[in-house]
Amino acid sequence: MWKRTLKRLMMIVTFALALLEAAPQVQGEEIRVASGFIPSNDATKPFKQDFERAAGVTLSFAKAEIDQLLRDLKQGTLDAVAGNLPMEEFLEGFRNHEGKSGGDLFRSATIAQIPLEVVVAKTNPVAKLSKSQLKGIFTGKITNWHEVGGAKMPISPIMPKGYPTTSFLRYLIMDGEAYAPVVRDAGLPEDDLAPGKPGTIAVMPAIRVDNSVKVVATPEMAMTYSIITFGEPSPGVRKLIDFARGPGKKYLSIDRK
């Protein structure tokens, strides 16, 4: 399960997953990062070059073997992992893989956030949902809109489009519990929120929400892009974090549409 999870992460997240073309060498510290951030090598190369020029640190994006990734990070042959996997799931995978303690030594630095919105059909009268209500809906304990102040009609929850969103919702709202079997993987949520399907509910990045759907007031939620280290970040990784939060942010693609 963890192997499939990490493989999907390395396929869909945005920042660089292969060794990059050679760039001008910079004197000073060198850091190795296993990364899944970049939309394309065309965006990766200028990120690398701009960072090296600004920080005086040589950046190598490593293509780590799935089975070796966590061990490399712990043993120091890898300096950081960058991506948008929830820290809770990362630690769960570490415990499953290593079978021993040490997870409390990992550190996560957020470099970007992508707000999430809960959306329903425009004809749905429900305007607000609490965390416990959302959890009940997606775990299958609440099955009718009447239970949350709406009309008497079945709730039709849609699985968030894209693995990171699916995983973040589980930990932000569902406390790590499993999705109910009734939660449908129906492709793009907005395709299933037409007026003729008033019972539908979905969670999607705010950047993709338009006036064809209704946003329901909920506790704030966001996916995060993070740089994860074993122990405190090295000076070079700290520079990478600062760069990614500042001038490097323009290279992070968050529009999944």
Secondary structure, DSSP 8 states (H G I E B T S, - for coil): -HHHHHHHHHHHSSS--S--------SS-EEEEEE---S-HHHHHHHHHHHHHHH--EEEE----GGGHHHHHHHTSS-EEEE---HHHHHHHHHHHH-SS-GGGEEEEEEEEEEEEEEE-TT----B--HHHHHHHHHTS--BGGGGTS-SSB-EEB--SSHHHHHHHHHHTSTT----TT-B--SSGGGG-STT-TTEEEEEEGGG--TTSEEEEEEEEEEEEEEEEESS--HHHHHHHHHHHTGGGGG------
